[in-house]
Amino acid sequence: MKFRSRLLALLAGIALALTGAGFTTAAPAAYGAVQQLAAAWAPWTSYAIGAVVTYNGVDYVCIQAHTSQPGWEPPNVPALWKVGSGGGNPGAPGQPGSVSTSVTNSSISLSWGASSGTVTGYRVYEGSTQKAQVTGTSATVSGLGTCTTHTYTVKAYNSAGESAGRDATATTSGCTGGGGTKMPGAPYLYMGWGDPPNPGTVMDATGVKSFTMAFILSGGGCSPAWDGNRPLTGGADQQAINTIKSKGGSVQISFGGWQGNKLGPNCSTPQAFANAVQQVINAVGPAVVDFDIENTDEFENYTVQDRILNGIKIIKQNNPNVKAVVTFGTSKTGPTAPGVRLINQAKALGVPIDNYTIMPFDFGGSNMYQDTVNASEGLKNALKSAFGWSDAQAYAHMGISGMNGLSDQQETTSPSTWTQIRDWAKSHGLTRLAYWAVNRDRPCPGGGVVSNCSGISQSNWEFTRITAGF
C-alpha cells in the first residue's frame, strides 16, 4: 500500500529507565521455589512480580510489575524478567512433522509426521481449545460448518510436557459460487507503523477472525524479513500472529506493497522466490499468502511478474492447502494493461491463483461505491476472457481491498460506503475482502491522510467490524 512509514522502538532506553535510581532487580523471596507450569509470554499483558512465563523454551520470573509490549520479550529486558529455574520442558517430545489435511463439508482430517523422543500421544488445538487427543499420528475434527476455515496446532506430549506445535489451515468443502473458497474478511495490519493496535483487543471488539499481516520485503538479497528489517520470528509480528491464533483466528501474509526493497526483483529465479516465501510459510503458518504486486519494479516489470507467477506455481505445489492471492491496482473500469497481462500470463503459465484482488482507490474515484463496482465488473470480464469462466466462477476468484477513510488522493470511503461495498461483494460471491489498514481504523475528522487514523468521523474499529461481516 502506498501510504506507510516506519516507527523506531527505543526499548533500550525504556529498559534503562526501569533500571534507574531507586529500582531494585531483586527477585521475590518465592523466586527460587517456583515450580508452576508457565504460560507463554504474550504482549499487551499485565504481569505482577513473581509471574512465571515461558519464552523460546526458557522459564522467566517477573521482577517488576508491568504491562508487556511487543519488543519487551523476556530476554530483551532483564530489568523486567529473570531466568527462572527449570527452562521449558526438558524431556518433552520433539515437534511433530508437517501436517497434511483432507476435508469434507463438515470435517477436517489431519495427519502428521511422528515426533522424536518419548511420545505418549498428540493433542490438536484450535486456538487455546483442545479439539482432539490421540495416540497415533492422525485425527479428525467433526461437526464443522460448510465452507469454514480452521487453523489447528498439533503438539506431542508426555509426562514432561508438550512439544512445540505444528500448524495447519484447511477449509471445509461445500462452498458455493463457482469454485473459489471464501476467506474471512481480513483487513491489513502493519506492526511497523501507525500505532499498531493489539489485535486481540480488535478481535474482541469487532468479531473479526483474520488479518492480512504486512509486509514481507527483502532483508537483503532474497532473504525475507518483516518490512525488510524485522526478523520473521521472535518480534512484534510473531507476537501479533500468536495472539490472533490463540483466539482462534487466522492470518494472511502479504508480500511486496507499493514501496521498499522487495523479494520479486531480488530473487533471481522463480525457485529462489518460492524458497523465500516458503521460509515465511514455515515460520508463521499462514492460511493465505498475498502477493501485493505494485509499482514499476514488480507490476510493470514483466520479467519480475513472470518470476513471481512461476514462483507462486511452485509454492502452490508444495503448499496445496495455503491459498495464493495476487493483489494489484486498477482503473475505475477494471485492470490496467499490466493487470490484464498478469491475468493472461497466469492462465498461460498454469498458475493456480485462488483469488485476484483489486485495490479500487487512488484511481481518481468520486463515487467510491459505484467506481468500485465498475472496477470489479471490469476484473470479472478480464477473468472470463482469460479463463473462459462463467460470471459466478469469475466472482468466486475475485477480491476487493479498499482504503478506509481518506485515500492518498483524498478520495473518501465512509463506513456506510464500505458497508455497501461489502454487501455487493457478498451478494455477488466474491471470496476476499480487505482494506488498508486496521492501524487507520480510528476517528480523526479533519486530520488528513495519516498513519494511525482515517481522517474522517467514525467509531473505533468501525471498518474492521464491517469487514468482519463479510
N, C-alpha and C positions, 0 to 999 in steps of 0.2 A: 504494500500500500504506500501511497506517496507520502502521506503526512506522518512522519515519525522522527524522533530524536532520541538521544541516549542519555541515561541518568548514570552518574557515577556514585557508587556507595562508598562512604568513608567509615567503614566498620572498625578500622584500626583506631581511629580517633574515638569512636564510641567506647571501645574496649578500654582505651587509656583513661577515658573519663570515669569509667566504672571502677578502675583500679587506683584512682587518685587518692589524695589525702583523706584519711579517716575511714577508708574502705578496707575491710578485712576479708581475706580469702580463706579463712579457716573453715574447714568443713564442720557441720554439726556433729555433736557427740555420737549420734547414731550412725554416722557415715560408715565406719569400719564394719558394722554389723549388718549392713543392708544385704538382703538375700532375695528380695522380692523379684518377681518376673517383670522385666522392664518393658514399657511400651515404646514404640518407635518415636524418636524425636519428630516434631512437626512444627512448622512455622505458625505464627498467629495463635499461640497457645500460652496461657498463663502457667508459669511454673513457680512453685514455692520452694523454699530452701529444703533440701532433703529429697526432692522429687528425683526419681530414677528413670532414665531413658536409655534406649539403645540406639546407636548410630554406627552404620557400617560394621556391625558385629561387635561393637565395644559398648560396655555399660558406662554411663556417666551419671554423676550425682550433682544436682543443682546446689551451688553455693551462694547464689544471690538471686532473690526473687525478681522475676522479670516476665514480660510478655515477649515471646520469641518472634523474630523477623527473618525473612529469607537472607541468607548470608551469615546468620548467627549460629551456624551448626556448631555443636559442642567442641570439636577440635579447633575451631577458629577463634573461640572466645574463652580462653582459660579464666577470665575474670568471672565468668558465669557458671562454668562447668569444670568438674574434676573427674578424671578417670576413676571409675568405681572398681570394686572387687569383682572378680569373675572376668567377664569380657565376652559377652554374647552367649552363645550356646555351644561350648565345646562338646564334641561328640555327637552333635546333631547331623542328620544326613546331608549329603550334597544336594545342590539344586537339581530339580527334575530336568529331563531333556526337553527338547522342543515339543510343543503341544500341537496336535492336528485336530481338526473338528469335522463333524458331519452333522447335518441338520434335518429336521422335519418341520412341519408348520407349528409344532408345539414342544419340540425338544431340541437340545443341543448335546451331542455326544463328543467327549473329549478323550484323546489317548495321548500318552506322553512317554518319553524315554525314562528308564528307571534311574533313580538317584544312586549315587555311590554311598558306601558306608552301611551301617546297620539301619534298616528301614522297617518300622512297624506297619506303616501304611501311608496313605496320602489323603489330604483334605483339599477340597475345592471350595474356594470363596468367591463371592460376588461382592466387591467392596469389603466390608468387615463381617459380612454374614456368611456363615458356613452353609454350603449347598449340598455337599456330599462328603462322605468319608469311606474310603475303600482300602482294601489290602493289595489290589492289583494296580495296573497302570492304565486304567480306563474308567470312565464314569459317565453317566447320562443324567442331565438335569431336565426334568419333565415339567409339564404344566405351564409352559410359557405361551405368551401371546403370539399370534401370527405376525410375521414381518417385524419382529422386535430384535434389537441389537443388544448383546450382552457381552461384558468383559469379565472373564474368570481368571483367578490366580490359583495355581496348583502348588501345594507345598508338601514335601515329605516330612514325616515326624517319627520320633522315637522317644524314649524316656528322657532324653537330654533336651528335647525341644523340637522346634520346627526348622526346616531349611529355608533358604531364600526362595522366593516364589518365582514361578514362570507364568507369564500372562498369555492369554489367547482371547480374541474377539471374534464373535460369529453372529450372524443374523438368521433367525428362523425363516423358513420358506413361507410361501403363500402370499407374497407381495403382489399387488395388482398394479396395472398401469403400464404394461408394455415391456417389462423385463428388467428394469432397474430396481434396486432395493433402496428404500428410503432411509436416509440418515437423519438422526435427530438434529434439530436446529443447533448450530454450533458457532456462536459469534467468536470473532478473533480476540485473543487475549495476549498481550505483549508484556513480558516481565522486565523488559529493559527500558521502559518509557512510560510516561503518563500516570504516575502514582498507581502502579498496578494493584488492583484490589485483591483481597482474599477470595479465591474462587469458591471456597466453602460458604462464605457469607453470601455471595451472589447466588449460589445454588439454593440455599435455604430461603432466600428472599423471593426467588423467581420461579423455582421448579425446573430451571434449565439443567440438562443432564450431560451436555457435551460442550467442549470448547475447541476452537481451532487455535493452537499454540503457534505463535510467530516469533521470529523467523529463523530457519536454519540457513546459514550462509557458510562461506569458506572461512575456516580458521587459519588458512594458509595452504595454498595449493588445493588439492582435492580432499582435504580433511574437514569434516563438518563440525560446526560449533554454533551454539545459540548466538545469534546476532554477530557471528564471526569472532566472538571473544569470550563467551561463557561456555564452560565445559558441558558436555551432554548430560552428565550425572553429577550429583553432589551439590548442585547450586539451587538458585531460586526457581528455575524452570522445572527441575525434577521434583522439588518440594510441592510446587503448584499441581503438577500432574499426580503426585501421590495423594494429595488432598482430594482431587477430583475423583480418582479411582476409589479412594476409601469411602466415598459417599455414593458408590455405585455408578459413577459416571464414566465417560469415555473421552478420548482426545483424538483430534485430527492434528497432524503436524504439517505446518506449511513451510515449504522451501522456496526461497527466492524473494519476491516482492519487487518494489519499484527501484530500490537503490541498494547499495552495498556490494561487497565482493562476493559473487555468487558461485555456486558449485558448477553450474552449467558451462560457463566459459573456462573454468579452471580445471575441470576433469577432462582429460584428453580423449577419452573413449567412452562409449555407452557403458561398457563393463565397469570402468573406473567410477562413473557416475552412479551406477547401480550399487557398487560396493560401498560408496559413501552413504547412500540412502539406507543401505542395509545396516550400517553401523547405528544409525538413528533408530531404526525399527527394533533392533536387538536391545538397544539401551532403554527405550521408553515404552515399547509395546503399544503403538497407536492402532486405532481401528481404521484410520484413513490417513493416507499421505496425499497432501495437497500441493501441487506444483504451480506456484503463483508465477506465471511466465509473463514478464513485463519488460518494457523499455527496449532500447536498441541493442543491448548486449545479449538478450535471450529471445524476446518475442520477434524482433525484426531481424535477427541474425539467424538465417535459415540453417546454417551449419550447426549452430547450437540447438536450434529447435529439434533437428533430427537426432542429435546426440541425446537430448532429454527424452524424446519419444522412444528411441531404441532402448534407452536405459529403463524407462517405465516397463517396457515389454519384458525385460529380464527380471525386474522387481516383481511383477505380477506372476511370472513363472515360479519364482522362489517363495512368494507370499500370497497364495491364491485367496486367502481369507482377509487380506488387507485391501481395502478399496483404494483406487487411484483416481484422483481428481486433477483436472487441469483448470486453472483459473486465469482469465485474461480480460483485457479491456474490450470495449465495444463502442460502436456509434449508437445513435438513437434509433437506427433502423436495423441493427444487427452487427455481427462481426465485421471488422475491417479486413483488408486484404491479408495481413499476417494471421488473423484468426481463422479466416476461411482456409488459408493454406495449411494451418495446423490441423484443422479438422480433416481435410482431404488427405493429408500426409499420414495421419493416424490410421485412416482407413487403408491407405496404400501399404503401409508397413505392418498392418495387422496388430496394432497396439490395443489391448483390451482395456480402454479407459472406461471407468464406471460412470463418470459424470463430467460434463463440460459446464463450467460455471462462468458466467459473465459478470463484470463489475459495471453496472449501469449508473455511473456517476463520473464527474469530471469529464463530461461529454457534451456540455452546453445544454443541459436539461433545464426545462422551465416547469412543466407539469411532470413531476418525478414519477408519479404512478403511471401515467399514460406512456411516458417515454420509456419506462422500464418494461412495460408490457410490449411496446413496439419492438424494443431491442430483443426481448425474449422470443417474440414471434420470428424475428429475423434469424436468431440462433436455431430455432426449430426448423426453419426452412433449409438452413445450411446443413443441418444434420440429416434431414430427409434426403437431400440431394446427394450427400456423400455416401450414406449407408443404405438408402432405399427403405428407410423406416416409415411406419405409419406415424400420424400425429401422436398417438399415445406412446409409442416406443420412443419417439424423439423427446417428448416431455419427460419421460422416465429416465432420461440420461442428461437432464438439464438441472442447473442450479443458478441461484441469484446470490450475489454478495454485494450488499449496498454499503452506504456510509451514513451513519446516523447524524442527525442534525445538519450542521453546515459542512459541505464538502470543501475541498481545496479551492474550487471555483465559485464558492458561495451559493451553490445550489442548496436548497433546503428540503430535507426529508423529515417530516414531523412524525410523532408517534402514530397519528391517525393515518398518515400516508403509508408508513411501514406496515401497519395492520392491513391496509388494502392490498399491498404487495404480497404480504404473507398469505392472505386469503386467496388471492389469484393463483399463487404458486400451489397452494394445497388443492384447489379445485381443479387444476389442470394436471395434477400428478407429477409435479417436479419433485426431485428427490434430494435436493440440498438447499439450505438457506443459511446464510451467514451475513455478518456485517462487520465493518471496521469502525469502532472497536469497543469492547467492554470498558476499556480504560476511559473512553469518552462518554459512557452512558450515565452521565450526571449533569444536572442543570447548570447553566451559566448564561442566561439570556443576555445578549449584547457582548458576550465575552470573546467573540470571534472564533477563528479556527485554531483551537489549542489542543494539547495532548491529553488533558485529563477531564474534559467536559465537552458537551455537544455544541455549545454556542447558542442554544435555544432554551425555552422553558419546557421542562419535563419533570417527571419524578425520577428519583434514583433508580437505576436498573430497569427503566421502563421499556427500552428497546429489547433488552435481554428477556424480559418477561413475555413480550410479544413473540420473540423468536422461539421461545420455549414451547409456544403453542403450535408450532409448525407440524 
